[in-house]
């Protein structure tokens, strides 16, 4: 009985394919199992007293573009801090739920508060140094309230 000369080559190719698919499965599983970092604690000093929220401090442009209503995490708030003042409009484009947005000055005092529905864009008309984004209904914010990261 003659042996097929391509049989060892075919076995080697199958072994390579199996290794490649196993490695790809490992990478996909590792990416899927990565847990988000633990949430920070944000304290808001309101006229009614201090409120502690489970949230995150976001300092990068990527985090600024990926707001609370787009994240899969169950956060209550996001605090964005900017290196310099801006008057850029705030967008709730693509959000799944309404949010309350507080525009902050350099000392993290609330300058202005706006409730935004999903898809709404709002330009505050004033320069601000940070934004506190809170799920609607958690607390009532007013100008003069203070955020403590």
Beta strands, then each sheet from edge to edge (+ up, - down):
strand 1: 40-46
strand 2: 49-58
strand 3: 77-86
strand 4: 90-91
strand 5: 99-104
strand 6: 110-116
strand 7: 121-122
strand 8: 128-135
strand 9: 146-148
sheet 1: 6+ 5- 8+ 3- 2- 1+ 9-
sheet 2: 4+ 7-
end
